[in-house]
């Protein structure tokens, strides 16, 4: 079939599309046009490999459906490929179309794109990486690669890039790979820089490129960058737009914190999201019913960090059967009211079956919310939640634990060597900001304290500061510290167990 020419390619896109090397890696700034590259690669394989099958790998099926697919569909249409005529998403073509299937057809087309010549793109989710083990693909594309676990890529996914050599082995890009992503936010995403070394060592097989979003200025326009530079803190603009590599934190308050050990992405209730249908333009709001890690009949543990310019919430739940105590969600606002933040929580968890909540936070929560009110921050939180139908049990200390005590607690907790403690993990779909806040929290060089100077910086978003880590401290230390003998429960310690 005759495809329409693309209206425009920027320099990085051209470099990647013209490269004949089978293995390509592109790390680019926000708006540089990465999904256009995915769409073009799909078209390349579609044209060259009738009845072939490639995989599109992403964070989750949900992310692929709602984030990756819309711009891909838009670009396919620009090239003359129309949904419902040249391809179908979520199911194979109607029998009356009499389309061929891949040489190794998927048993279930729910997470597939089926093209007119029998070519198929199958989605693989990294909250279910083992699903790729049984597959056999002719190439692999990876979206948001710096947020994917390298261990899963190497062990579960790449080995499935095999088969059909007798049919497509003459193609230089058969069994190729394409890794696309933005600059790593945490150290665990920096494995992608290994491909830069491979490109230097094996230039005939590996291609590596980094590019700023400025490369796409012709499409985005000058105002795009002016507006982002005005509203985004410098550190975010440098990282996400200009694509500059981040500076590493070498003296962390949580030195044992590891994304490979203490995070997870397998958190979506796909039965719920599948019930919404496959319309990617559906504007349905999302709530706790779509969270697999939110147990409907178990209480929530909620911790606040209060401030004059920011307020944030960390939401956790004790999964006793699995012996885990994960952070399942966080909320934060900047230069907004506390009631707005609480409203976000209430809206998100309005459909939760059991509305029991244990409330934690720093001792400053006992201060008056404003000079004209008799109510404390905790009073206002409890009143608003109670009116929304929640049973609130305030579990907050009247004093702050020392930084050394918290540091020692986290060192033991994160080590995983204490059977009395549940495992700590963070949901990277719903609470990534909490992990980043903890991962970036340094120690003061002069004394043993958490360095909280990030809370005064104006060149970074407040969620990257230590506020969310403080909220996490004030929950886990007081809930679990006694199991390690970390807390002194003498008479001078007053516990507020108010109903």
N, C-alpha and C positions, 0 to 999 in steps of 0.2 A: 504494500500500500504506500501511497505517497504522503509523507508527513510534511506538515507545514514547517518552515524554518523558524527557529526561535527568534524572537524580536531583538534580543540583546544578550550578550555574555560579557561579564567583566573579566579582568585579566586573570584572577585566580581560577575562575570557572573554566576559562579557555585552557589554562595550563593543565588542569586536571583532565578535562575532556579530551585534549589532544595527546595526552601521555599514553604511550603503548605499554607502560609497565603494569604488570598484573596486580601489584599490591600498592595501594595508595592511601595516604593519611593526610587529612586536611584539618587543621585547627584554626578556626576563624572567628572573628568578632560577631556580635549580634547584628543581624541584618546584612551580612556579607553574601548571603544567597546559598547556604548549604543545602537546603531542601531542593533547590533547583538542580543541584548536582546529583542528588539521589534520583530525582525524576529522570534526568538525562541518562544515568547509568541503567535505570530500569528499561528505558527505551532502547538503549544499546543492546542489552541482553535479549529483549523481546524480539528485535529485528534479527539477531544473529542466531538465536537458539529456539526455534519452534519446538514446542513440547519440552522445553527445558524448565528448570525450577531453581529459583534463587531464594535466599532468605533475607528479610529485612528485620534486623535485630534492634530492639529498643529497651528502654527501662521497664515498661510494662505494656501489655496489650492496650490498656486504657490510654497510655501516653501515645502509642503509635496511632490509635484510632482518632484521637482528638487533637493531637499536636502535629504529628508527622504527616498524616494523610491529607488534610485540607490543602496545604500548599502544593503537595505532589499532584493531587487531582487537578488543581488549577493549572499547573504547568503542562500536564498531559493534554488538557483541553486546548491550551495555546498551540500545542504541536499537532492538534487534529485528532486526538484520541479521546473519545467520549464515553463516559460511564453509561452502561445500559446498552451500548451499541458495540463498542470495541472491547469492553471489559466489564466484569461484575465484581463487586466487593462483598465479602461475607458469605457468598454462596457461588456455586458454579453456574454456568450459563443454563438457561432453560433447555430441556431436551429437544425442543423444536428447532433450536439453533444448530444442533448437530456439531458442536465444537469438539475438537480433539482435547485430550487431557495430557498431562505430562507423562513421560515414560515411567516415572514413579509417582503416580498421583497421590495427593493427600487423601486420607480417609475422611477427613472433615474439612470443609472449605470455610468454616466460620471465620478463620483468621487468614484469609487468602484473597488475592486478586487473581481472577481467572481471565486470561486474554484470548482473543479471537483465534490465535494460532496454536492454542494449547499451552502456551507459556503461563507459568504461575509464579507469583511472588507470595511466599508464605511468611507470616509474621512470627517472630520468636521473641518471647518476653523474658527478661532477665530476672523476674520474680519466679519464673519457672524454667530456668536454663536447661534442666534435664530433658525438657521436651524436644530439644534439638538432637539428642543422642540417637534417636531412632530414624532421623531424617537423612537424606542424601541430596546434596545441593550442588549446583554448577557454579555458584558464586555466593558471596555474602556481603551484605551492606550493614554497617553499624552506625546508628544515629545516636547522638549524645554519648559518644564512646568514652569520654573521660569520666562519666558517671557510672560506667559498667565495671563489674568486677573482673579483673584480669584472670583470676583463677578459674572463673566460670567460662570465660572466652576460650582459654587454653584447654581446659579439661572437657567441657561439655559441648561447645559450639564448633570450634574450628575443625575438630576431627570429622564432622559431618560434611565438610566441603570436599566431596569425593564423587566418583562415579561418572558415567557417560563419556569417558575418554575416547571411546571408539566412535562416538557421535560428534563431539565438539572439541576433541583434543587438538585440532588444527588451529583453534582460535588462541591467540596469545593471551587473551584475558580470561580464558576458561579457568575456573577455580580461583578467580581473583578475589581480592578483598578490598573494601573501601571503608575506612574509618573516618567519621566526621564528628567533630565536637568543638566545644569551646575550651578556653583555658581551664585547667583543673582547679577546682575550688578547695580541694583537700589533697594532702600528699598521696593518697591512695589512687588518685587519677593520673599521677605523673608517670605511670608505666608507659603512657603513650609516647613519651620522649625517646623510648627505646627504638621506636620506628625511625626516628631521625638518625640514630646511629646506624641502623640497618641500611638506610638509604645511602649513607656515606660509604658503608662497607660493600654493599651490593647494589650499585647504581643502576644496573641493568634490570633489576626486578622490583626495587622499592622506590616509591616516590613519596616525598614528605614536603609539606608546605604549611607555613603559618601566614595569616594575613589579617590586617585590620579591616573593620567594616568600611573604612574610608575608601577601600577599593571599589565599593559599590555606590559611590557618591552620585554617579549619574542617575541611578534609579531612585535612591533614597532622597536626594536633594540636600542642599546646604542646611535647611531648617531642621532636618532630622537630627543632625549632629549638634546644632546650636541648642535645640530644645533639650536633648539628652545631657549635654554638658552643663546646662543650667540646672536641671532637676536632679541629676545623679551625682552622688558624692564622687570625688576624684578617684578613689580606689576602685569603685565599681566601674566608672567610665573607662579607666585604664585597662581593667581586666576584661570586661564584657564587650566593650566597643572597640578599643584600640588593640585588644588581644595581647596585652603585656603579661608576662609571667609574674606570678605572685611571689612575694617574699615569704620565706618560711619562718615559722615560729620554732625556735630551738630550745626555749626554756619554758615549757608548758606546765600549767597547774595540774593537768591531767595527763601525765607522760605515758600512761599505759593505754590511753584511749586509742582505739584502732577501728577504722571503718570496716576492715575485714572481719573483726571479731564482734564489734558492738553496733553494727547497723544491719538493717534488712530492708528489702523493697517488696517482699511478698505480702502485700497488705490489702489488696483489692478483693472485694466480694464480687466476683464476676457474674454470679447468678443475678445479683441485683442490677448490675450495669447492663447485662444482656437483656434484662427485662425492659430496659429503656428503648430497645431497638437499636438498629445499626445506623440511624440517621446522625451523621457526625455534625450536622448543623443544629441538632436538638439543643435548646438552650436550658434544659432541665438543670436546676441547681443541684449540687452534690452535698451530701450530708453523711452522718455516721453510718447509715444503712449500707453504704458502699465500702465500709472499712472492715476487713476480715478480722483485724486485731482488736476491734471494739466489741467485747462480749456483752450482749444485751442485758443479761441478768446480774452482772457484777458491778460494784460501785466504781466510781472514778476517783483518782487521787489528783488533786489540782493544786498547783502552786503558783502564786503571783509574785511578781517583782514590781513594786510601785515606784513612780517617779513623777516629777513635775512635767517633763517633756515626753516621757514614754511610759507605757505600761505593757506588761506581757504576761502570758499564761503558759505553763507547761502542764500537759494532761498526760497522766500515766494510768496504768491499770495492772493490777497484780494477777498474772496468769498462773495460778497456783498449780494447775495440772501440768503445765509445761515447765514449772519452776522458773518463770521469767517475770521480770518487772519492767516492761518497756515504756519509753516515752512514745505515745501513739499520736500525739498531735500538739501543735503549739499555735498560739495566737499572739499578735503584737500590734500595737498602734503607736504612732509617733505624732506628737502635737495634736492628739485627739483625746476625748474624755474617757475616763474609766468606764462609764456606763456603756459607751459604744463598744469597747472591748468585750465587756460581759455579754452584750447583746449578740456579738458574733458567736460566742460560745453557746449561748442559749439557742440560737438559730441552728447551729450545726448539730447539736445533740437533742433537738426537740423530739425526735422520734425514738430516742433510746427508751427501752422498756423500764429498766430500773433507774430511777433518778436519785440515787444516793451519792453524796459527794463528800469527800474528806478534804477540807480546805487547809492549805499550808501557805507559808510565805515568810518573809523577813519580819523582824520585830518592828520595823517601821510601819507595818500594816496596822499597828495599834495607834498610830498618830491620826489626828483629825484630818479628814480629806481636804477641808479648806477652813479658813479662819472663822467663817460665819456658821460653821456646822459643828454640832456635838458628835456627829458620827465619825468613826474611824474608817479607814479604807476597808477593813474587814467587815465593819457594820454595813457599809454600802454594798459590798459584794454579796454578803449574806442576804440582805433585804431583797436585792434584785433577783437573785437566784431562787429565793423562797417564793416570791410572787410568781415565778415561772414554773413552780411545781416541784422544785428540788428540795430534798431533805439535806441540809447542810450541817456538817459537824466540823467546827473550827478546831484545828489541831496546830496551833502556832505557839512557839516559845516566846517568852518575854525578853530573852536576851539572845545575842548572836554567838554561835560557836566560833572558836578561834580558827584562823586560816590554817594553822598547822593541823588542828584536829580534822578539819574537812579534807585537807590534802592526804593525811594518813588514811582516812576512811576510804577515799576514792582509790588510793593505791591498792588497798586490800580488795575493795569491791570489784574493781576492773580486772584484777589479776585472775579471777575465777577460781581461786584456790581455797575458798572457804565454803564448805558444803552448807553451812547455815544460811547463806545468802542466795537469793535468786539471781539469775543472770540479768545483766543490764544490757539493753539494746535500744536503738533509736530508729524509728520509722523514717526512712529517708524520703518517702513520698510526702508525708504530712508534717514532719518535724526536722527537716534538714537544717533549718536555721539554728535549732538547739545544738545539733552536732557541731556546726561551724563555730558557734559561740564558745562551746567548750574547747574545741580543738585549737582555737586561736587565743585562749586565755593564758597570758604569760605570768611569770612570777617577778616581783620587783627585785632588782639587783641588790638594793641596799638592805632589805629585810625580807623575811619569809612571809609574804602576803601575795594574794592574787593582785596583779597589776590591773587596776580598773580604769586606767587613763583612757581606754578606748571609749568610755561612756561620755567623755568630753570632746571627742574628736568630731569635727564636722565634715571631714572628707571621706566618711564611710557611712553606710546605712546603720541605723542603731541596732538592728538585729544581729549585726556582726560583732557588736560590743559584748560585754560580759553579763548583760542583764539576764538573758535566758539561762546562762550557766548558773547565775546566782539563784534563780528560781528553782533550778534543778537541784542545787545544793540543799536548799531549804526544804525540799521534799525528801530526798533519799537519805540524807544524813539523819533526819529526825525519825523517819520511818524505820530505817534499818540499822542505824548506828548502835542501838542497844544490843543487837544480835552479835556485835563484835566487842561489846564492852566499851564502846567509844564515849558513852554519855554518862555523866554523873547525875544520877537521879536523887540528889540530896534534897533537904527541905527548902533550900534557897532557890530551887528551880521550880517555877510555877508553870504548870501546863494548863492551857485554856482548852478544855473539852466542852465546848458549849454546843447546845443543840439549837 
